[in-house]
């Protein structure tokens, strides 16, 4: 893990302290960045397709990027929150094999870190609205990330250090360890990493199986056993995750994005995009851009 961490960079997007009520109720939120919450009062909920997690006082929560979820509060909730982009030289997320919401008990150091993060990065709140469909726009992404380029080196490195410390709290949790990569056969782990590093290449299940020196049917069964997905489904999901990021954070055309994510043509790209996200590329763009 340590060698991989050296190739990771975390770009601050938003950080703030907010008090929420029943109007904080948003469905089908799927963001190209990570969220970390520290709850200091009240109660809220994060629901995914698999579970409903209660946001409780005195706890930290992380929601990995591209995790489809529903955010809600019945009465009152106050929280410190952090949104950040993850960039990796290998293109593989630290949480690649741990895509669920993780909860840990907060420590005094966590609270101090959040307060320090806000103190050295003023004006990094959302301010406009707590509705993701409003603040998740490329215009806002760019304006906030530009602030990372103008802060002095001291603030930049301290911010990186705080984000790393908060992330480390989840890497050490039992929930993270329960899905650790050392339980996955090396050939399957290698296949998932190869897919992410070569999304734009012409990849087939037959080719991936041959790389692993396994029969295609056996490779597919083994892949499904340890990832919960068939190889082609996994490949499509990772290509569309990358496409979502490119739509939200760049000005590339759909054709260019299709090419960069390994689709042979635009119609096929659009078909798979709709299948994975339930939205057309245009609908997704409308939600995430002006």
C-alpha atoms as an extended CHARMM CRD file, in Angstrom:
* protein
*
       290  EXT
         1         1  UNK       CA              0.0000000000        0.0000000000        0.0000000000  PROA      1               0.0000000000
         2         2  UNK       CA              2.7690000000        2.4680000000        0.8720000000  PROA      2               0.0000000000
         3         3  UNK       CA              4.2830000000        2.4180000000       -2.6240000000  PROA      3               0.0000000000
         4         4  UNK       CA              0.8920000000        3.1080000000       -4.1550000000  PROA      4               0.0000000000
         5         5  UNK       CA              0.2630000000        6.0200000000       -1.8110000000  PROA      5               0.0000000000
         6         6  UNK       CA              3.3760000000        7.7560000000       -3.0910000000  PROA      6               0.0000000000
         7         7  UNK       CA              1.6810000000        8.0450000000       -6.4670000000  PROA      7               0.0000000000
         8         8  UNK       CA             -1.5200000000        9.5910000000       -5.0980000000  PROA      8               0.0000000000
         9         9  UNK       CA             -2.5070000000       13.2230000000       -4.8900000000  PROA      9               0.0000000000
        10        10  UNK       CA             -5.6390000000       14.6400000000       -3.2960000000  PROA      10              0.0000000000
        11        11  UNK       CA             -7.1380000000       17.8530000000       -4.6150000000  PROA      11              0.0000000000
        12        12  UNK       CA             -9.3090000000       19.8060000000       -2.1680000000  PROA      12              0.0000000000
        13        13  UNK       CA            -12.6870000000       20.7680000000       -3.5920000000  PROA      13              0.0000000000
        14        14  UNK       CA            -14.9480000000       21.7920000000       -0.6810000000  PROA      14              0.0000000000
        15        15  UNK       CA            -14.5510000000       21.9350000000        3.1000000000  PROA      15              0.0000000000
        16        16  UNK       CA            -16.9930000000       23.5100000000        5.5350000000  PROA      16              0.0000000000
        17        17  UNK       CA            -19.1690000000       23.1720000000        8.6310000000  PROA      17              0.0000000000
        18        18  UNK       CA            -22.9240000000       23.1790000000        8.0260000000  PROA      18              0.0000000000
        19        19  UNK       CA            -26.2060000000       22.7970000000        9.8900000000  PROA      19              0.0000000000
        20        20  UNK       CA            -28.8450000000       20.8930000000        7.9390000000  PROA      20              0.0000000000
        21        21  UNK       CA            -32.5270000000       20.0630000000        8.2900000000  PROA      21              0.0000000000
        22        22  UNK       CA            -35.1870000000       18.0270000000        6.5120000000  PROA      22              0.0000000000
        23        23  UNK       CA            -34.5520000000       19.9200000000        3.2650000000  PROA      23              0.0000000000
        24        24  UNK       CA            -31.2780000000       17.9770000000        2.9780000000  PROA      24              0.0000000000
        25        25  UNK       CA            -32.9280000000       15.1650000000        1.0600000000  PROA      25              0.0000000000
        26        26  UNK       CA            -31.3580000000       14.2230000000       -2.2740000000  PROA      26              0.0000000000
        27        27  UNK       CA            -31.6650000000       11.0260000000       -4.2850000000  PROA      27              0.0000000000
        28        28  UNK       CA            -29.3700000000        9.4230000000       -6.8470000000  PROA      28              0.0000000000
        29        29  UNK       CA            -26.2570000000       11.3880000000       -5.9200000000  PROA      29              0.0000000000
        30        30  UNK       CA            -23.1730000000       10.1100000000       -7.7180000000  PROA      30              0.0000000000
        31        31  UNK       CA            -20.0950000000       12.3260000000       -7.5710000000  PROA      31              0.0000000000
        32        32  UNK       CA            -16.6610000000       12.1090000000       -9.2480000000  PROA      32              0.0000000000
        33        33  UNK       CA            -15.0290000000       12.9750000000       -5.9150000000  PROA      33              0.0000000000
        34        34  UNK       CA            -14.7910000000       11.5830000000       -2.3700000000  PROA      34              0.0000000000
        35        35  UNK       CA            -16.7910000000       12.8370000000        0.6160000000  PROA      35              0.0000000000
        36        36  UNK       CA            -15.7810000000       12.6650000000        4.2790000000  PROA      36              0.0000000000
        37        37  UNK       CA            -18.2520000000       13.6940000000        7.0000000000  PROA      37              0.0000000000
        38        38  UNK       CA            -17.7320000000       14.2730000000       10.7070000000  PROA      38              0.0000000000
        39        39  UNK       CA            -21.0590000000       14.4810000000       12.5510000000  PROA      39              0.0000000000
        40        40  UNK       CA            -21.1330000000       16.5490000000       15.7330000000  PROA      40              0.0000000000
        41        41  UNK       CA            -24.8960000000       16.8030000000       16.3180000000  PROA      41              0.0000000000
        42        42  UNK       CA            -28.1580000000       15.3010000000       15.1140000000  PROA      42              0.0000000000
        43        43  UNK       CA            -28.7900000000       12.4310000000       12.7390000000  PROA      43              0.0000000000
        44        44  UNK       CA            -28.8740000000       11.8130000000        9.0180000000  PROA      44              0.0000000000
        45        45  UNK       CA            -28.7410000000        8.9430000000        6.5660000000  PROA      45              0.0000000000
        46        46  UNK       CA            -26.7420000000        7.7420000000        3.5780000000  PROA      46              0.0000000000
        47        47  UNK       CA            -28.4880000000        5.0240000000        1.5970000000  PROA      47              0.0000000000
        48        48  UNK       CA            -26.9130000000        2.9470000000       -1.1480000000  PROA      48              0.0000000000
        49        49  UNK       CA            -28.3430000000        0.1110000000       -3.2000000000  PROA      49              0.0000000000
        50        50  UNK       CA            -27.0190000000       -2.2890000000       -0.5630000000  PROA      50              0.0000000000
        51        51  UNK       CA            -27.5740000000       -0.6310000000        2.8080000000  PROA      51              0.0000000000
        52        52  UNK       CA            -28.7790000000        2.3520000000        4.8240000000  PROA      52              0.0000000000
        53        53  UNK       CA            -26.1550000000        3.9600000000        7.0550000000  PROA      53              0.0000000000
        54        54  UNK       CA            -27.0910000000        6.2430000000        9.9380000000  PROA      54              0.0000000000
        55        55  UNK       CA            -24.9870000000        9.3790000000       10.2830000000  PROA      55              0.0000000000
        56        56  UNK       CA            -24.4220000000        9.5630000000       14.0380000000  PROA      56              0.0000000000
        57        57  UNK       CA            -22.8230000000       12.0610000000       16.3710000000  PROA      57              0.0000000000
        58        58  UNK       CA            -19.1430000000       11.4300000000       17.0530000000  PROA      58              0.0000000000
        59        59  UNK       CA            -18.4220000000        9.4360000000       13.8930000000  PROA      59              0.0000000000
        60        60  UNK       CA            -16.5380000000        9.8580000000       10.6110000000  PROA      60              0.0000000000
        61        61  UNK       CA            -17.8650000000        8.5870000000        7.2860000000  PROA      61              0.0000000000
        62        62  UNK       CA            -16.2880000000        8.2870000000        3.8520000000  PROA      62              0.0000000000
        63        63  UNK       CA            -18.2490000000        7.9590000000        0.6130000000  PROA      63              0.0000000000
        64        64  UNK       CA            -15.9510000000        6.8570000000       -2.2430000000  PROA      64              0.0000000000
        65        65  UNK       CA            -16.1930000000        8.5680000000       -5.6170000000  PROA      65              0.0000000000
        66        66  UNK       CA            -18.8340000000        7.2540000000       -8.0340000000  PROA      66              0.0000000000
        67        67  UNK       CA            -20.8290000000        5.6560000000       -5.2180000000  PROA      67              0.0000000000
        68        68  UNK       CA            -24.5370000000        6.0270000000       -5.9730000000  PROA      68              0.0000000000
        69        69  UNK       CA            -26.2750000000        7.1300000000       -2.7890000000  PROA      69              0.0000000000
        70        70  UNK       CA            -29.2140000000        8.9750000000       -1.2630000000  PROA      70              0.0000000000
        71        71  UNK       CA            -28.6190000000       11.6860000000        1.3540000000  PROA      71              0.0000000000
        72        72  UNK       CA            -31.2950000000       12.6110000000        3.8870000000  PROA      72              0.0000000000
        73        73  UNK       CA            -32.0520000000       14.1950000000        7.2580000000  PROA      73              0.0000000000
        74        74  UNK       CA            -35.3480000000       13.8740000000        9.1130000000  PROA      74              0.0000000000
        75        75  UNK       CA            -34.9360000000       16.8230000000       11.4760000000  PROA      75              0.0000000000
        76        76  UNK       CA            -31.4760000000       18.2120000000       12.2870000000  PROA      76              0.0000000000
        77        77  UNK       CA            -27.8940000000       17.3830000000       11.3850000000  PROA      77              0.0000000000
        78        78  UNK       CA            -24.6830000000       19.3680000000       11.7860000000  PROA      78              0.0000000000
        79        79  UNK       CA            -21.5150000000       18.1760000000       10.1340000000  PROA      79              0.0000000000
        80        80  UNK       CA            -18.0150000000       19.0440000000        9.0570000000  PROA      80              0.0000000000
        81        81  UNK       CA            -17.5170000000       17.8780000000        5.4960000000  PROA      81              0.0000000000
        82        82  UNK       CA            -14.6780000000       17.4780000000        3.0370000000  PROA      82              0.0000000000
        83        83  UNK       CA            -14.9190000000       16.8670000000       -0.7120000000  PROA      83              0.0000000000
        84        84  UNK       CA            -11.7630000000       15.9960000000       -2.6430000000  PROA      84              0.0000000000
        85        85  UNK       CA            -10.6000000000       14.5290000000       -5.9370000000  PROA      85              0.0000000000
        86        86  UNK       CA             -8.1910000000       11.5990000000       -5.9470000000  PROA      86              0.0000000000
        87        87  UNK       CA             -5.5150000000       11.4330000000       -8.6230000000  PROA      87              0.0000000000
        88        88  UNK       CA             -3.2420000000        8.4250000000       -9.1140000000  PROA      88              0.0000000000
        89        89  UNK       CA             -0.2810000000        7.9240000000      -11.4180000000  PROA      89              0.0000000000
        90        90  UNK       CA             -1.5590000000        4.3780000000      -12.0180000000  PROA      90              0.0000000000
        91        91  UNK       CA             -5.1960000000        5.3970000000      -12.3260000000  PROA      91              0.0000000000
        92        92  UNK       CA             -6.1980000000        3.0570000000       -9.4890000000  PROA      92              0.0000000000
        93        93  UNK       CA             -8.0380000000        4.2990000000       -6.4160000000  PROA      93              0.0000000000
        94        94  UNK       CA             -6.9150000000        3.4480000000       -2.8920000000  PROA      94              0.0000000000
        95        95  UNK       CA            -10.5150000000        2.3690000000       -2.3310000000  PROA      95              0.0000000000
        96        96  UNK       CA            -10.7860000000        0.3590000000       -5.5490000000  PROA      96              0.0000000000
        97        97  UNK       CA            -11.6690000000       -2.8220000000       -3.6410000000  PROA      97              0.0000000000
        98        98  UNK       CA            -13.5830000000       -1.0020000000       -0.8970000000  PROA      98              0.0000000000
        99        99  UNK       CA            -16.3510000000        0.9110000000       -2.6430000000  PROA      99              0.0000000000
       100       100  UNK       CA            -18.7600000000        0.9890000000        0.2930000000  PROA      100             0.0000000000
       101       101  UNK       CA            -19.5040000000        3.7560000000        2.7730000000  PROA      101             0.0000000000
       102       102  UNK       CA            -17.2110000000        3.2520000000        5.7820000000  PROA      102             0.0000000000
       103       103  UNK       CA            -17.9090000000        4.4780000000        9.3240000000  PROA      103             0.0000000000
       104       104  UNK       CA            -15.3780000000        4.9250000000       12.1490000000  PROA      104             0.0000000000
       105       105  UNK       CA            -15.5320000000        6.4870000000       15.5950000000  PROA      105             0.0000000000
       106       106  UNK       CA            -14.0420000000        9.9840000000       15.4840000000  PROA      106             0.0000000000
       107       107  UNK       CA            -11.1110000000       10.9870000000       17.6870000000  PROA      107             0.0000000000
       108       108  UNK       CA            -10.1420000000       14.3700000000       19.1080000000  PROA      108             0.0000000000
       109       109  UNK       CA             -7.4150000000       14.5500000000       16.4590000000  PROA      109             0.0000000000
       110       110  UNK       CA            -10.0210000000       14.1720000000       13.7080000000  PROA      110             0.0000000000
       111       111  UNK       CA            -11.9670000000       17.1370000000       15.0480000000  PROA      111             0.0000000000
       112       112  UNK       CA             -8.7940000000       19.2230000000       15.3520000000  PROA      112             0.0000000000
       113       113  UNK       CA             -7.8380000000       18.2860000000       11.7850000000  PROA      113             0.0000000000
       114       114  UNK       CA            -11.2080000000       19.3440000000       10.3970000000  PROA      114             0.0000000000
       115       115  UNK       CA            -11.1000000000       22.6690000000       12.2170000000  PROA      115             0.0000000000
       116       116  UNK       CA             -7.5360000000       23.2780000000       11.0460000000  PROA      116             0.0000000000
       117       117  UNK       CA             -8.4890000000       22.3860000000        7.4660000000  PROA      117             0.0000000000
       118       118  UNK       CA            -11.2380000000       25.0090000000        7.5070000000  PROA      118             0.0000000000
       119       119  UNK       CA             -8.9820000000       27.5560000000        9.1800000000  PROA      119             0.0000000000
       120       120  UNK       CA             -6.2140000000       27.3590000000        6.5540000000  PROA      120             0.0000000000
       121       121  UNK       CA             -8.6510000000       27.0330000000        3.6280000000  PROA      121             0.0000000000
       122       122  UNK       CA            -11.2620000000       29.7710000000        4.1630000000  PROA      122             0.0000000000
       123       123  UNK       CA            -14.0250000000       30.2210000000        1.6440000000  PROA      123             0.0000000000
       124       124  UNK       CA            -14.0420000000       26.6080000000        0.5020000000  PROA      124             0.0000000000
       125       125  UNK       CA            -17.6670000000       25.9800000000        1.3980000000  PROA      125             0.0000000000
       126       126  UNK       CA            -20.4250000000       25.3740000000       -1.1450000000  PROA      126             0.0000000000
       127       127  UNK       CA            -22.4500000000       28.4500000000       -0.0870000000  PROA      127             0.0000000000
       128       128  UNK       CA            -24.8310000000       28.4250000000       -3.0720000000  PROA      128             0.0000000000
       129       129  UNK       CA            -26.9420000000       25.4290000000       -2.0410000000  PROA      129             0.0000000000
       130       130  UNK       CA            -26.6320000000       22.0120000000       -0.3940000000  PROA      130             0.0000000000
       131       131  UNK       CA            -28.2420000000       20.4610000000       -3.4780000000  PROA      131             0.0000000000
       132       132  UNK       CA            -25.6440000000       18.3800000000       -5.4080000000  PROA      132             0.0000000000
       133       133  UNK       CA            -27.3760000000       19.0860000000       -8.7310000000  PROA      133             0.0000000000
       134       134  UNK       CA            -26.5670000000       22.7700000000       -8.1970000000  PROA      134             0.0000000000
       135       135  UNK       CA            -23.0230000000       22.7180000000       -6.8070000000  PROA      135             0.0000000000
       136       136  UNK       CA            -21.7220000000       19.7950000000       -8.8680000000  PROA      136             0.0000000000
       137       137  UNK       CA            -20.8530000000       21.8470000000      -11.9220000000  PROA      137             0.0000000000
       138       138  UNK       CA            -17.6320000000       22.0050000000      -13.9040000000  PROA      138             0.0000000000
       139       139  UNK       CA            -17.5260000000       25.7690000000      -13.4260000000  PROA      139             0.0000000000
       140       140  UNK       CA            -17.3970000000       25.3080000000       -9.6710000000  PROA      140             0.0000000000
       141       141  UNK       CA            -14.9440000000       22.4130000000       -9.8390000000  PROA      141             0.0000000000
       142       142  UNK       CA            -12.5080000000       24.5570000000      -11.8000000000  PROA      142             0.0000000000
       143       143  UNK       CA            -12.9010000000       27.6630000000       -9.6470000000  PROA      143             0.0000000000
       144       144  UNK       CA            -12.2930000000       25.7050000000       -6.4530000000  PROA      144             0.0000000000
       145       145  UNK       CA             -9.3720000000       23.7340000000       -7.8440000000  PROA      145             0.0000000000
       146       146  UNK       CA             -7.7520000000       26.9410000000       -9.0680000000  PROA      146             0.0000000000
       147       147  UNK       CA             -7.5610000000       27.9780000000       -5.4170000000  PROA      147             0.0000000000
       148       148  UNK       CA             -5.2790000000       24.9730000000       -4.8250000000  PROA      148             0.0000000000
       149       149  UNK       CA             -2.8230000000       26.4500000000       -7.3110000000  PROA      149             0.0000000000
       150       150  UNK       CA             -2.5570000000       29.8450000000       -5.6470000000  PROA      150             0.0000000000
       151       151  UNK       CA             -2.2180000000       28.8780000000       -1.9770000000  PROA      151             0.0000000000
       152       152  UNK       CA              1.3210000000       28.9330000000       -0.5870000000  PROA      152             0.0000000000
       153       153  UNK       CA              3.3440000000       25.7470000000       -0.2640000000  PROA      153             0.0000000000
       154       154  UNK       CA              2.8400000000       25.5610000000        3.4950000000  PROA      154             0.0000000000
       155       155  UNK       CA             -0.9620000000       25.5260000000        3.1940000000  PROA      155             0.0000000000
       156       156  UNK       CA             -0.8500000000       23.1080000000        0.2580000000  PROA      156             0.0000000000
       157       157  UNK       CA              1.2690000000       20.5280000000        2.0800000000  PROA      157             0.0000000000
       158       158  UNK       CA             -0.6010000000       20.9030000000        5.3570000000  PROA      158             0.0000000000
       159       159  UNK       CA             -3.8810000000       20.3860000000        3.5080000000  PROA      159             0.0000000000
       160       160  UNK       CA             -2.5010000000       17.2550000000        1.8440000000  PROA      160             0.0000000000
       161       161  UNK       CA             -1.3280000000       16.0130000000        5.2300000000  PROA      161             0.0000000000
       162       162  UNK       CA             -4.7270000000       16.5200000000        6.8460000000  PROA      162             0.0000000000
       163       163  UNK       CA             -6.5260000000       14.7620000000        4.0030000000  PROA      163             0.0000000000
       164       164  UNK       CA             -4.0830000000       11.8500000000        4.2690000000  PROA      164             0.0000000000
       165       165  UNK       CA             -4.6180000000       11.6280000000        8.0260000000  PROA      165             0.0000000000
       166       166  UNK       CA             -8.3900000000       11.5350000000        7.6000000000  PROA      166             0.0000000000
       167       167  UNK       CA             -8.1390000000        8.9040000000        4.8580000000  PROA      167             0.0000000000
       168       168  UNK       CA             -5.8420000000        6.7980000000        7.0520000000  PROA      168             0.0000000000
       169       169  UNK       CA             -8.6090000000        6.5030000000        9.6400000000  PROA      169             0.0000000000
       170       170  UNK       CA            -10.6460000000        4.4510000000        7.1910000000  PROA      170             0.0000000000
       171       171  UNK       CA             -7.7370000000        2.3840000000        5.8540000000  PROA      171             0.0000000000
       172       172  UNK       CA             -7.2340000000        1.1090000000        9.4110000000  PROA      172             0.0000000000
       173       173  UNK       CA            -10.8830000000        0.2030000000        9.9610000000  PROA      173             0.0000000000
       174       174  UNK       CA            -12.2420000000       -3.3100000000       10.1680000000  PROA      174             0.0000000000
       175       175  UNK       CA            -14.6630000000       -2.5910000000        7.3180000000  PROA      175             0.0000000000
       176       176  UNK       CA            -11.7430000000       -1.7640000000        5.0290000000  PROA      176             0.0000000000
       177       177  UNK       CA             -9.7370000000       -4.8050000000        6.1160000000  PROA      177             0.0000000000
       178       178  UNK       CA            -12.6900000000       -7.1330000000        5.5200000000  PROA      178             0.0000000000
       179       179  UNK       CA            -12.3720000000       -6.4420000000        1.7970000000  PROA      179             0.0000000000
       180       180  UNK       CA             -8.5990000000       -6.1050000000        1.6690000000  PROA      180             0.0000000000
       181       181  UNK       CA             -6.8660000000       -6.9680000000       -1.5770000000  PROA      181             0.0000000000
       182       182  UNK       CA             -4.7640000000       -9.7170000000        0.0130000000  PROA      182             0.0000000000
       183       183  UNK       CA             -7.8960000000      -11.9370000000       -0.0060000000  PROA      183             0.0000000000
       184       184  UNK       CA             -8.1600000000      -11.6410000000       -3.7940000000  PROA      184             0.0000000000
       185       185  UNK       CA             -6.1110000000      -14.0410000000       -5.9660000000  PROA      185             0.0000000000
       186       186  UNK       CA             -3.1680000000      -12.2650000000       -7.5590000000  PROA      186             0.0000000000
       187       187  UNK       CA             -4.3680000000      -13.0870000000      -11.0760000000  PROA      187             0.0000000000
       188       188  UNK       CA             -7.7400000000      -11.4090000000      -10.4740000000  PROA      188             0.0000000000
       189       189  UNK       CA             -6.1590000000       -8.4360000000       -8.7340000000  PROA      189             0.0000000000
       190       190  UNK       CA             -3.7530000000       -8.0770000000      -11.6470000000  PROA      190             0.0000000000
       191       191  UNK       CA             -6.6650000000       -8.2330000000      -14.1070000000  PROA      191             0.0000000000
       192       192  UNK       CA             -8.5960000000       -5.4450000000      -12.3400000000  PROA      192             0.0000000000
       193       193  UNK       CA             -5.5150000000       -3.2270000000      -12.2770000000  PROA      193             0.0000000000
       194       194  UNK       CA             -4.7090000000       -3.9890000000      -15.9040000000  PROA      194             0.0000000000
       195       195  UNK       CA             -8.2410000000       -2.9930000000      -16.9110000000  PROA      195             0.0000000000
       196       196  UNK       CA             -7.9860000000        0.3690000000      -15.1430000000  PROA      196             0.0000000000
       197       197  UNK       CA             -4.5850000000        1.1480000000      -16.6220000000  PROA      197             0.0000000000
       198       198  UNK       CA             -5.6930000000        0.2530000000      -20.1440000000  PROA      198             0.0000000000
       199       199  UNK       CA             -9.2810000000        1.4740000000      -20.4170000000  PROA      199             0.0000000000
       200       200  UNK       CA             -8.7690000000        2.9330000000      -23.8870000000  PROA      200             0.0000000000
       201       201  UNK       CA             -7.3320000000       -0.3070000000      -25.2950000000  PROA      201             0.0000000000
       202       202  UNK       CA             -9.3580000000       -3.0110000000      -27.0420000000  PROA      202             0.0000000000
       203       203  UNK       CA             -9.9560000000       -5.3930000000      -24.1310000000  PROA      203             0.0000000000
       204       204  UNK       CA            -11.8600000000       -8.6690000000      -24.3230000000  PROA      204             0.0000000000
       205       205  UNK       CA            -12.6080000000      -11.3400000000      -21.7260000000  PROA      205             0.0000000000
       206       206  UNK       CA            -10.6880000000      -13.7950000000      -23.8580000000  PROA      206             0.0000000000
       207       207  UNK       CA             -7.5990000000      -11.5760000000      -23.8310000000  PROA      207             0.0000000000
       208       208  UNK       CA             -7.8100000000      -10.9460000000      -20.0810000000  PROA      208             0.0000000000
       209       209  UNK       CA             -8.1360000000      -14.6860000000      -19.4350000000  PROA      209             0.0000000000
       210       210  UNK       CA             -5.1300000000      -15.4360000000      -21.6380000000  PROA      210             0.0000000000
       211       211  UNK       CA             -3.0650000000      -12.8560000000      -19.7120000000  PROA      211             0.0000000000
       212       212  UNK       CA             -3.9450000000      -14.7160000000      -16.5320000000  PROA      212             0.0000000000
       213       213  UNK       CA             -3.1580000000      -18.0540000000      -18.2370000000  PROA      213             0.0000000000
       214       214  UNK       CA             -6.6350000000      -19.3110000000      -17.3690000000  PROA      214             0.0000000000
       215       215  UNK       CA             -9.4820000000      -20.8080000000      -19.3800000000  PROA      215             0.0000000000
       216       216  UNK       CA            -11.9870000000      -18.0700000000      -20.2300000000  PROA      216             0.0000000000
       217       217  UNK       CA            -14.9360000000      -19.6850000000      -18.4070000000  PROA      217             0.0000000000
       218       218  UNK       CA            -12.8920000000      -20.3980000000      -15.2930000000  PROA      218             0.0000000000
       219       219  UNK       CA            -11.4240000000      -16.8770000000      -15.3510000000  PROA      219             0.0000000000
       220       220  UNK       CA            -14.9270000000      -15.3960000000      -15.5670000000  PROA      220             0.0000000000
       221       221  UNK       CA            -16.1830000000      -17.4940000000      -12.6640000000  PROA      221             0.0000000000
       222       222  UNK       CA            -13.1650000000      -16.6250000000      -10.5380000000  PROA      222             0.0000000000
       223       223  UNK       CA            -13.4750000000      -12.9410000000      -11.4110000000  PROA      223             0.0000000000
       224       224  UNK       CA            -17.1410000000      -12.9620000000      -10.4210000000  PROA      224             0.0000000000
       225       225  UNK       CA            -16.4140000000      -14.7730000000       -7.1570000000  PROA      225             0.0000000000
       226       226  UNK       CA            -13.9610000000      -12.1250000000       -5.9570000000  PROA      226             0.0000000000
       227       227  UNK       CA            -15.3750000000       -8.9570000000       -7.4910000000  PROA      227             0.0000000000
       228       228  UNK       CA            -19.0960000000       -9.6960000000       -7.6060000000  PROA      228             0.0000000000
       229       229  UNK       CA            -19.1440000000       -8.8120000000      -11.3120000000  PROA      229             0.0000000000
       230       230  UNK       CA            -18.4790000000      -10.4640000000      -14.6400000000  PROA      230             0.0000000000
       231       231  UNK       CA            -15.3050000000       -9.1830000000      -16.3540000000  PROA      231             0.0000000000
       232       232  UNK       CA            -17.1930000000       -7.3690000000      -19.1230000000  PROA      232             0.0000000000
       233       233  UNK       CA            -19.5590000000       -5.7100000000      -16.6300000000  PROA      233             0.0000000000
       234       234  UNK       CA            -16.5900000000       -4.5880000000      -14.5450000000  PROA      234             0.0000000000
       235       235  UNK       CA            -14.8330000000       -3.2260000000      -17.6370000000  PROA      235             0.0000000000
       236       236  UNK       CA            -17.9250000000       -1.2880000000      -18.6960000000  PROA      236             0.0000000000
       237       237  UNK       CA            -18.3800000000        0.1400000000      -15.2020000000  PROA      237             0.0000000000
       238       238  UNK       CA            -14.7890000000        1.3880000000      -14.9930000000  PROA      238             0.0000000000
       239       239  UNK       CA            -14.9260000000        2.8950000000      -18.4690000000  PROA      239             0.0000000000
       240       240  UNK       CA            -18.1440000000        4.7320000000      -17.6210000000  PROA      240             0.0000000000
       241       241  UNK       CA            -16.7380000000        5.9470000000      -14.2800000000  PROA      241             0.0000000000
       242       242  UNK       CA            -13.8710000000        7.4870000000      -16.2080000000  PROA      242             0.0000000000
       243       243  UNK       CA            -16.2810000000        8.9240000000      -18.7510000000  PROA      243             0.0000000000
       244       244  UNK       CA            -18.3620000000       10.5070000000      -15.9740000000  PROA      244             0.0000000000
       245       245  UNK       CA            -15.2750000000       12.2170000000      -14.6210000000  PROA      245             0.0000000000
       246       246  UNK       CA            -14.3050000000       13.4870000000      -18.0890000000  PROA      246             0.0000000000
       247       247  UNK       CA            -17.8090000000       14.8250000000      -18.7300000000  PROA      247             0.0000000000
       248       248  UNK       CA            -17.8660000000       16.6150000000      -15.3760000000  PROA      248             0.0000000000
       249       249  UNK       CA            -14.3210000000       17.9510000000      -15.3310000000  PROA      249             0.0000000000
       250       250  UNK       CA            -13.3260000000       18.5830000000      -18.9740000000  PROA      250             0.0000000000
       251       251  UNK       CA            -14.6450000000       20.1270000000      -22.1790000000  PROA      251             0.0000000000
       252       252  UNK       CA            -14.0030000000       17.0450000000      -24.3230000000  PROA      252             0.0000000000
       253       253  UNK       CA            -16.6650000000       16.0460000000      -26.8320000000  PROA      253             0.0000000000
       254       254  UNK       CA            -18.5940000000       12.8030000000      -26.3510000000  PROA      254             0.0000000000
       255       255  UNK       CA            -16.7050000000       11.3200000000      -29.2930000000  PROA      255             0.0000000000
       256       256  UNK       CA            -13.3620000000       12.1840000000      -27.6860000000  PROA      256             0.0000000000
       257       257  UNK       CA            -14.4940000000       10.7540000000      -24.3570000000  PROA      257             0.0000000000
       258       258  UNK       CA            -15.7120000000        7.5810000000      -26.0570000000  PROA      258             0.0000000000
       259       259  UNK       CA            -12.3020000000        7.1730000000      -27.6970000000  PROA      259             0.0000000000
       260       260  UNK       CA            -10.4090000000        7.8250000000      -24.4690000000  PROA      260             0.0000000000
       261       261  UNK       CA            -12.4630000000        5.2480000000      -22.6030000000  PROA      261             0.0000000000
       262       262  UNK       CA            -12.1340000000        2.4620000000      -25.1390000000  PROA      262             0.0000000000
       263       263  UNK       CA            -15.4570000000        2.4940000000      -26.9830000000  PROA      263             0.0000000000
       264       264  UNK       CA            -15.3680000000        1.7840000000      -30.6990000000  PROA      264             0.0000000000
       265       265  UNK       CA            -18.0330000000        4.3300000000      -31.5600000000  PROA      265             0.0000000000
       266       266  UNK       CA            -20.3330000000        6.9270000000      -30.0450000000  PROA      266             0.0000000000
       267       267  UNK       CA            -23.5850000000        4.8840000000      -30.2460000000  PROA      267             0.0000000000
       268       268  UNK       CA            -21.9820000000        2.0220000000      -28.2970000000  PROA      268             0.0000000000
       269       269  UNK       CA            -20.6210000000        4.4730000000      -25.7360000000  PROA      269             0.0000000000
       270       270  UNK       CA            -24.0520000000        6.0620000000      -25.2960000000  PROA      270             0.0000000000
       271       271  UNK       CA            -25.7490000000        2.6690000000      -24.9680000000  PROA      271             0.0000000000
       272       272  UNK       CA            -23.3770000000        1.4410000000      -22.2390000000  PROA      272             0.0000000000
       273       273  UNK       CA            -23.4370000000        4.8180000000      -20.4660000000  PROA      273             0.0000000000
       274       274  UNK       CA            -27.2360000000        4.6420000000      -20.2210000000  PROA      274             0.0000000000
       275       275  UNK       CA            -27.0840000000        1.0130000000      -19.0870000000  PROA      275             0.0000000000
       276       276  UNK       CA            -24.6370000000        1.7580000000      -16.2530000000  PROA      276             0.0000000000
       277       277  UNK       CA            -25.9630000000        5.1190000000      -15.0390000000  PROA      277             0.0000000000
       278       278  UNK       CA            -29.6100000000        5.0740000000      -16.1900000000  PROA      278             0.0000000000
       279       279  UNK       CA            -28.8480000000        8.4330000000      -17.8400000000  PROA      279             0.0000000000
       280       280  UNK       CA            -27.7460000000        9.4070000000      -21.3200000000  PROA      280             0.0000000000
       281       281  UNK       CA            -24.4030000000       11.2520000000      -21.5460000000  PROA      281             0.0000000000
       282       282  UNK       CA            -26.3820000000       14.4150000000      -22.3160000000  PROA      282             0.0000000000
       283       283  UNK       CA            -28.5850000000       14.0160000000      -19.2390000000  PROA      283             0.0000000000
       284       284  UNK       CA            -25.5570000000       13.4120000000      -17.0510000000  PROA      284             0.0000000000
       285       285  UNK       CA            -23.8150000000       16.4520000000      -18.5330000000  PROA      285             0.0000000000
       286       286  UNK       CA            -26.8670000000       18.6040000000      -17.8620000000  PROA      286             0.0000000000
       287       287  UNK       CA            -26.7910000000       17.5730000000      -14.1880000000  PROA      287             0.0000000000
       288       288  UNK       CA            -23.0950000000       18.2960000000      -13.8200000000  PROA      288             0.0000000000
       289       289  UNK       CA            -22.4170000000       21.3270000000      -16.0260000000  PROA      289             0.0000000000
       290       290  UNK       CA            -23.9010000000       24.6910000000      -16.8930000000  PROA      290             0.0000000000
